[in-house]
Every structure is written in C-alpha cells, then in structure tokens.
Amino acid sequence: MKRIVLTGILILAMLAAAGCGNGKPNQLNYTVEPFAFTNQDEKEISLADLKGSVWVANLIFTYCETVCPVMSVNMAELQQRLKSANVDAQLVSFSVDPEHDDPSALRSYLGKFNADFSNWSALTGYEFDAIKTFVLRSFKAPIAKDEASGQVIHGTSFYLVDQSGTVVAKYDGLENTPYEKIIKDIKALQR
C-alpha cells in the first residue's frame, strides 16, 4: 500500500513540475502587428525598436473622463516599482484618439502623472481606423467611438509583451493592478 501511495505522490509531483514549465508567463500568444508611430517627443517608435525588450502596453486618450486617469496613475506606479526593483522594461501607451492626441498633448497628459519618458512612450500619429485595427489584431481588444459622449470606449488591461513582440499576458490596469505579479513575470521573461 505504501508503494502505491508513494508512486501516486511521485506521479503527482512530476505532473506538477511539468505544468510549471520555466515560470515564464504564457497566458496569451498574440503577435503584435508591425508599427511605426510617433511618441510624445515627436520621434518615431516602431515594433523593431522594441524588439529585444520586454514591455507593458496600455490604451489611453488624453481627455478621457473615466478610466484613463486611473490607468495612468497605475502605470506610473508600475514605473516606480520597476525602478525600485531595478527591473528594466519599457512602457508604451497607445492613444486611441489620435485626432486629438498629438505629441505635445500626450507629453502634457503623462507629465501630470510624473512619467519618466526614458522608458515610457505615449504613441500617436495614425488614423482612428488604423489604431482600431492595430489594437484588435495585436491585443484582441475592440475600441469604438461613443458618439453620444465624445469619448472612446476601450479596454483597461495592461499587456505584457516579450522580446519577440508577442503578448504573453494581460492584467487589470484599472483596479487591483497586480504590480508584483507583473514584475515577477517581466523578470521571468528576462531570464
């Protein structure tokens, strides 16, 4: 009987170990579409520029009256925690309202959250239909204009992108943002 129990425990341990893999996040497997957009400093940032780096993306617009300010506070908090943990990662905020969000508007907006632009880029420089298609294909998230309010409806996730440009995980960017989990996952990708 002991032998059967020990064999069962050994099998369970092996299954558990196999399920753990290498500890790298692999919740999602979305390929980020190639892009070349303009950042808050009027410089082009492309997917090729981010290759080799781990980055966290989100969707915002500067005159958002609901979720964007909270998400931007949370992204700023993530930026501070990454610095404190000495973890190197890029942060990328894509504007979902490029008609209103020019580079100076994005710089001013993120400045309100004490953004450090050395590793946080806010991107614009495309048509609404282009970002709508890009976000749907790259992050599997729809965006839409709400004609009644003049606002843009969009997702509130933070997306973790690996060095090859693959979205591997997403997290709540609005409430209960799991900063430590994000940092742990970034470190796992960088190993």
BATIDO-817397 format. One line per field, with one value per residue: residue number from 1; x, y, z of N, C-alpha, C in turn. Coordinates in steps of 0.02 Angstrom, whole numbers, plus 32768, in hexadecimal, padded with zeros to 4 digits. Layout:
REM BATIDO-817397
n = [NUM/...]
n.xx = [X/...]
n.yy = [Y/...]
n.zz = [Z/...]
ca.xx = [X/...]
ca.yy = [Y/...]
ca.zz = [Z/...]
c.xx = [X/...]
c.yy = [Y/...]
c.zz = [Z/...]
This chain:
REM BATIDO-817397
n = [1/2/3/4/5/6/7/8/9/10/11/12/13/14/15/16/17/18/19/20/21/22/23/24/25/26/27/28/29/30/31/32/33/34/35/36/37/38/39/40/41/42/43/44/45/46/47/48/49/50/51/52/53/54/55/56/57/58/59/60/61/62/63/64/65/66/67/68/69/70/71/72/73/74/75/76/77/78/79/80/81/82/83/84/85/86/87/88/89/90/91/92/93/94/95/96/97/98/99/100/101/102/103/104/105/106/107/108/109/110/111/112/113/114/115/116/117/118/119/120/121/122/123/124/125/126/127/128/129/130/131/132/133/134/135/136/137/138/139/140/141/142/143/144/145/146/147/148/149/150/151/152/153/154/155/156/157/158/159/160/161/162/163/164/165/166/167/168/169/170/171/172/173/174/175/176/177/178/179/180/181/182/183/184/185/186/187/188/189/190/191]
n.xx = [8029/8061/80BC/806B/802F/80A2/80CD/8061/806C/80E8/80CA/806A/80BC/8115/80BE/8094/810C/8126/80BF/80E3/8148/81BE/81A4/8187/8114/8087/8005/7FC2/7FD1/7FEA/8019/806A/8041/80A8/80E1/80F8/80FC/80DE/812E/811E/8184/818C/81D0/81EE/81B3/81C3/818B/81FB/825B/823F/8258/82AB/829D/823C/8196/810C/8069/7FE2/7F3E/7F09/7EC0/7ECE/7E6A/7E12/7D8D/7D74/7DB5/7E3D/7E91/7E9F/7EDB/7F51/7F8C/7FA2/7FFC/8067/8086/80AF/8121/8172/8181/81C4/823E/8269/827C/82E2/82CD/82D0/8266/81FB/8178/80E1/8069/7FDF/7F88/7EDB/7E94/7EC8/7EAC/7E9B/7F05/7F99/804F/807B/800A/8004/807D/8069/7FF8/8027/808A/8047/803F/80BB/810F/819E/81F4/825C/8248/81C4/8152/80DB/806C/8038/7FFC/7FB8/7F26/7E7E/7E3A/7EA7/7EE8/7E83/7E78/7EFB/7F00/7E9B/7ECE/7F4E/7F3E/7EC7/7E59/7DC9/7DA6/7D43/7CED/7C88/7C05/7BA4/7BDD/7C58/7CC9/7D46/7D30/7D85/7DF7/7E36/7EA8/7F53/7FD3/804A/80DB/814D/81FE/81FE/8191/8115/8079/8069/8025/7F9D/7F5F/7EFB/7EE9/7EA8/7E63/7EA0/7F21/7F9D/802C/80A2/8099/80A2/8124/816B/814D/8189/8210/821E/8214/8287/82EC]
n.yy = [7FC4/803E/804F/8067/80DF/8131/812A/8169/81EA/820F/8211/8279/82E2/82E9/830C/8389/83CF/83CC/841B/8497/84C7/853C/85A6/8619/8693/8660/8673/86AE/86B8/871D/876B/8803/887A/88BF/8968/8A1A/8AA4/8B4A/8B95/8BEE/8C49/8C68/8C0A/8B7A/8ADD/8A32/8988/893E/8989/8965/88E0/885C/8894/888B/88BD/8922/8943/89B9/8A04/8AA6/8B4D/8BFE/8C58/8C0C/8BE5/8B85/8AF4/8B02/8B61/8B1C/8AA5/8ADA/8B0D/8A91/8A58/8AB0/8A92/8A0E/8A28/8A68/8A00/89A2/89E4/89EB/8964/894D/8922/8914/894D/897B/89F3/8A0C/8A74/8A76/8AEB/8AF3/8B51/8B9F/8C11/8C7B/8C6E/8CA7/8CA6/8D08/8D16/8C97/8C93/8CF9/8CC5/8C48/8C7E/8CB1/8C45/8C30/8BEB/8B93/8BAB/8B62/8ADB/8ACF/8ADC/8B39/8B20/8B59/8B9E/8B65/8B2E/8B21/8AAA/8A5B/8A46/8A06/898D/895D/894B/88ED/887F/886C/886C/8832/887C/88DD/8985/8A19/8AAA/8B0F/8B5E/8BA8/8BD8/8C07/8BC9/8B44/8A9A/8A1A/8992/8967/8928/88FB/88CA/884C/8840/87DB/87C8/87A8/87E5/87B1/87A9/8770/876C/87B6/8834/887C/8923/8985/8971/892C/890F/889C/88B7/8877/87F8/8817/884A/87D9/8784/87CB/87C1/8737/8727/8765/8714]
n.zz = [8000/8029/7FC4/7F53/7F78/7F82/7EFC/7EBF/7EF7/7EC2/7E38/7E36/7E60/7DF4/7D8D/7DBB/7DB8/7D2F/7D00/7D2E/7CDF/7CA1/7CEF/7CAB/7C71/7C13/7BEF/7B85/7AD1/7A6B/79D9/79C4/7950/78CE/78E4/78D6/7929/796B/79F5/7A95/7A8B/7A0A/79C1/795D/798E/7982/796B/7951/7995/7A17/7A1D/7A6E/7AE8/7B7F/7B94/7BD1/7BA3/7B8D/7B73/7B53/7B5B/7B51/7B7F/7BC4/7C2E/7C8A/7CA3/7C7C/7CC7/7D42/7D18/7CE8/7D5C/7D98/7D3C/7D4D/7DD0/7DBF/7D72/7DD2/7E30/7DE2/7DD0/7E56/7E6E/7E1C/7D98/7CED/7C77/7BF0/7BDF/7B8A/7B4E/7AEC/7A8F/7A7D/7A3F/79C9/797F/79D6/7A2D/7A20/7A1B/7A7C/7ACE/7B05/7B4C/7BAA/7BED/7C25/7C72/7CDF/7D2F/7D5B/7D03/7CCE/7C44/7C13/7C0B/7BEC/7B71/7B17/7A97/79F5/7959/78EB/7891/78D3/78A9/7889/7906/7947/78FE/7913/79A0/79B3/796A/79A5/7A32/7A48/7A6C/7A65/7A2C/7A2F/79F5/7A5B/7A2C/7A6E/7AE5/7ABE/7AE5/7AE4/7ADE/7B2C/7B57/7BFD/7C21/7C4E/7BE7/7BD7/7B7B/7B27/7AFD/7A76/7A40/7A60/7AAE/7B4C/7BC4/7C21/7C8F/7D11/7CFD/7D3C/7DBA/7E50/7E1D/7DF8/7E2A/7E5E/7E26/7D9E/7D99/7DC3/7D57/7CEE/7D15/7D09/7C7E/7C58/7C81]
ca.xx = [8000/808E/80DB/8038/8029/80DF/80CB/802F/8089/811C/80A8/804E/80F3/812E/808C/8096/814A/811F/8090/8102/8173/81F8/818D/8179/80CC/8072/7FBC/7FAC/8003/7FD5/8050/8060/804A/80DC/80CA/8128/80D1/8101/8128/8113/81BC/8188/81FF/81CE/81C0/81A8/8190/8241/8280/822F/8270/82E1/8288/81FA/8170/80C6/8041/7F9C/7F19/7EF2/7EBA/7EDE/7E30/7DE8/7D6C/7D63/7DE7/7E84/7EB9/7EAF/7F0C/7F91/7FA7/7FBA/8038/809C/8099/80D6/8162/8198/8192/81F8/827D/827D/8291/831A/82B7/82CF/8230/81DE/8130/80C9/8022/7FC6/7F4D/7EA3/7E75/7EFF/7E97/7EA4/7F43/7FD8/8086/807E/7FD3/8017/80B3/8049/7FCD/804E/80AF/801D/8049/8104/812C/81E4/81F2/8296/8231/817B/8140/8094/806E/8003/8015/7F95/7EDE/7E57/7E2E/7EE6/7EF5/7E4D/7E8D/7F39/7EF0/7E75/7EFA/7F87/7F2C/7E85/7E2D/7DA6/7D9D/7D0C/7CDA/7C45/7BEF/7B7B/7C06/7C96/7CFF/7D58/7D28/7DC0/7E07/7E5C/7EDE/7F9A/7FE8/8091/80F4/8191/8233/81F1/8156/80DA/8055/8068/7FF8/7F7B/7F4F/7ECC/7F0D/7E7B/7E58/7EC8/7F57/7FCB/8070/80D6/8093/80BD/816E/8183/8149/81BD/8250/8220/8221/82CC/831D]
ca.yy = [8000/8078/8056/8085/8125/8154/8130/819C/822B/821C/8223/82BC/8312/82F0/8332/83CE/83EC/83D5/8453/84D6/84DE/8564/85DF/8652/8699/864C/8675/86C3/86B0/874C/878D/884A/888E/88F2/89AD/8A51/8ADB/8B85/8B9B/8C30/8C75/8C6C/8BDA/8B3C/8AA0/89FA/8947/892B/89AA/8943/889A/8850/88AF/8879/88FB/891F/8972/89C6/8A2F/8AE2/8B8B/8C34/8C7A/8BD7/8BFA/8B4D/8AC3/8B11/8B7D/8AE7/8A78/8AFE/8B0A/8A4D/8A4F/8AD6/8A69/89D6/8A43/8A73/89BF/8984/8A06/89D5/891E/894C/88F9/893C/893D/89B5/89FD/8A29/8A85/8A85/8B16/8ADA/8B8B/8BC3/8C52/8CAE/8C63/8CB1/8C99/8D36/8D06/8C5A/8CA5/8D1F/8C98/8C1A/8CA7/8CB8/8C08/8C2C/8BB7/8B97/8B99/8B3A/8A98/8AD0/8AFE/8B3F/8B1F/8B74/8BA7/8B36/8B3A/8AF9/8A67/8A36/8A2E/89D6/894D/8948/8934/88AF/8849/8861/8861/8812/88A9/890D/89CA/8A38/8AEE/8B17/8B9D/8BCD/8BFA/8C20/8BA2/8B07/8A5F/89EF/8965/8983/88F9/8905/8890/883D/882B/87C0/87E4/879A/8808/8788/87B6/8731/8770/87F5/883F/88B2/8963/89B6/8963/88F4/8900/886F/88CF/8846/87C2/8831/884D/8793/876A/87EC/87A1/86F3/872E/877E/86E1]
ca.zz = [8000/802B/7F82/7F28/7F8D/7F6D/7EB3/7EB0/7F08/7E91/7DF9/7E3F/7E61/7DB0/7D67/7DD2/7D9E/7CE7/7CF6/7D41/7CA9/7CB5/7D16/7C80/7C63/7BD0/7BF0/7B43/7A9C/7A37/79B7/79B9/790A/78C5/78E6/78DB/793E/7986/7A3E/7AB2/7A78/79C1/79A4/7949/79B4/795B/7989/794A/79CB/7A56/7A19/7A9E/7B29/7B9A/7B9C/7BE8/7B7B/7B9F/7B45/7B75/7B35/7B81/7B9D/7BE1/7C6C/7CB6/7CB8/7C6B/7CFE/7D73/7CF8/7CE3/7DA0/7DA2/7D13/7D6E/7E0B/7DA5/7D60/7E10/7E4D/7DB7/7DE2/7E9A/7E6A/7DEC/7D5F/7CB0/7C48/7BCF/7BE6/7B4C/7B4F/7AA9/7A90/7A55/7A20/79AB/7964/7A0A/7A53/79FE/7A4A/7AB6/7AFB/7B2A/7B7B/7BDF/7C12/7C4F/7CA2/7D1B/7D57/7D67/7CD8/7CBB/7BFD/7BFF/7BFB/7BE2/7B33/7B05/7A4E/79CB/7914/78BF/788E/7902/788E/788C/794B/7955/78E1/7934/79E4/79AD/7953/79D1/7A78/7A47/7A92/7A3A/7A41/7A0A/7A09/7A76/7A0F/7A9D/7B18/7AA2/7B02/7AC0/7B09/7B21/7B8E/7C35/7C34/7C40/7BBF/7BDB/7B3A/7B2E/7AD2/7A2F/7A2A/7A6D/7AEC/7B71/7BFE/7C2D/7CD5/7D1E/7D02/7D5A/7E01/7E6A/7DEE/7E1C/7E1B/7E6D/7DF4/7D5F/7DA0/7DC3/7D13/7CC6/7D27/7CEC/7C37/7C4F/7C94]
c.xx = [802B/80AC/80AA/8031/8066/80E2/809B/804A/80BF/80FE/808B/8084/810F/80FE/808D/80D4/8145/80F1/80B0/812E/81AE/81E3/817D/812E/80BD/8026/7FA0/7FE3/7FEC/8013/803F/8070/8083/80BD/8105/80FE/80FD/80F7/8120/814B/81C1/81BD/81D9/81E4/819E/81AD/81D9/826C/8277/8246/82AC/82D1/8245/81D6/8128/80A1/7FFD/7F7F/7EFD/7EDD/7EB7/7EA2/7DFD/7DCD/7D61/7DA1/7E30/7EAC/7ECD/7EE3/7F51/7FB3/7FC5/7FF9/8073/80B4/80C2/811C/818E/81AE/81C7/823C/8296/8298/82CC/830B/82AF/8298/8216/8193/8119/807E/800E/7F88/7F18/7E7B/7EAA/7EEC/7EA2/7EE8/7F81/8011/8087/8045/7FE4/804D/8095/801E/7FF5/807A/8089/8026/8093/8125/8175/81E7/822F/8281/81E4/816D/80F4/8092/802E/801E/7FF7/7F4C/7EBA/7E4C/7E6D/7EF3/7EBF/7E60/7ECA/7F29/7EC9/7EA2/7F31/7F74/7EE8/7E53/7E0A/7DA8/7D67/7D01/7C93/7C2D/7BC8/7BA5/7C45/7CD3/7D0E/7D54/7D62/7DCC/7E34/7E93/7F23/7FB0/8034/80A8/813D/81C0/8227/81B4/8116/80BB/804E/803A/7FD5/7F64/7F1D/7EF4/7EE5/7E74/7E83/7EFF/7F8D/8015/80A5/80D4/80B0/8109/818C/8183/817D/8201/8256/822F/826A/8301/833A]
c.yy = [803F/8085/8078/80CE/814D/815D/8167/81E2/823F/8232/8269/82F1/831E/8318/837C/83F1/83FA/8411/8496/84F2/8505/85A2/861C/8656/8684/8647/8683/86B5/86DB/876D/87D6/8859/88C0/8939/89DC/8A8F/8B12/8B8A/8BE4/8C62/8C7D/8C40/8B9A/8B03/8A67/89BA/892F/894B/8986/88FA/8892/886B/8891/88BB/88EE/8956/897E/89F7/8A69/8B17/8BC5/8C57/8C48/8BEE/8BC1/8B25/8AD7/8B31/8B49/8AB8/8A9A/8B03/8AC5/8A3E/8A74/8AB0/8A2D/89EE/8A4C/8A30/899A/89A3/89EE/898E/8915/891D/8926/8923/897E/89B7/8A22/8A35/8A9A/8AB2/8AF7/8B14/8BB7/8C07/8C8A/8CA9/8C69/8CA6/8CC8/8D29/8CC8/8C6A/8CCA/8CF1/8C6A/8C3F/8CB1/8C7C/8BFC/8BF4/8BC6/8B7E/8B72/8AF2/8A95/8AFB/8AFF/8B49/8B39/8B78/8B76/8B4B/8B0D/8AB2/8A3C/8A1C/89FC/8990/8931/892A/88F2/8874/8839/884E/8840/883A/88D9/8954/89E8/8A7F/8AED/8B5C/8BC7/8BF5/8C1A/8BFC/8B66/8ACD/8A2F/89C4/8987/8955/8916/88C4/8888/8820/8815/87DE/87D9/87BF/87E0/879C/8774/8731/87B3/87F7/8879/88F2/8997/89AD/8928/88DF/88D7/8880/8899/880C/87D9/8831/8807/8776/878A/87CB/875C/86F6/8742/874B/86BE]
c.zz = [8000/7FE6/7F51/7F38/7F77/7F22/7E9E/7EBE/7ED6/7E4E/7DFE/7E3F/7E1C/7D85/7D7A/7DB7/7D53/7CD8/7D05/7D0A/7CC3/7CDC/7CEC/7C72/7C1B/7BCB/7BAA/7B10/7A61/7A19/79AC/7970/7904/78C6/78E7/78E9/795D/79D1/7A54/7AA2/7A2D/799F/7993/7976/798E/7983/7987/7981/7A0E/7A57/7A48/7AE3/7B3E/7BA5/7BB1/7BC2/7B9B/7B6C/7B6C/7B43/7B67/7BA0/7BB7/7C24/7C9E/7CCB/7CAD/7CA3/7D32/7D57/7CF4/7D27/7DAD/7D79/7D32/7DAC/7DF5/7D92/7D9D/7E2F/7E24/7DC8/7E25/7E99/7E3A/7DB1/7D23/7C82/7C2B/7BDD/7BA7/7B53/7B09/7AB0/7A63/7A36/7A00/798D/7996/7A2C/7A28/7A31/7A87/7AE7/7B25/7B5E/7BB7/7C0C/7C41/7C81/7CE3/7D4A/7D66/7D3F/7CCB/7C73/7BE6/7BEE/7BF3/7BA4/7B2B/7ABA/7A2D/7983/78E3/78BD/78C0/78E9/7891/78D3/7960/793C/7905/7979/79E2/7999/7986/7A18/7A80/7A70/7A63/7A57/7A14/7A23/7A23/7A60/7A40/7ACE/7AFB/7ABC/7AD5/7AF2/7AF8/7B5F/7BC2/7C4C/7C29/7C1E/7BC5/7B99/7B42/7AFA/7A88/7A14/7A31/7AAF/7B10/7BAD/7BFE/7C75/7CDA/7D27/7D26/7DA5/7E15/7E39/7E13/7E0D/7E26/7E3B/7DB1/7D62/7DA1/7D7D/7CE5/7CD5/7D09/7CA1/7C2A/7C63/7C58]
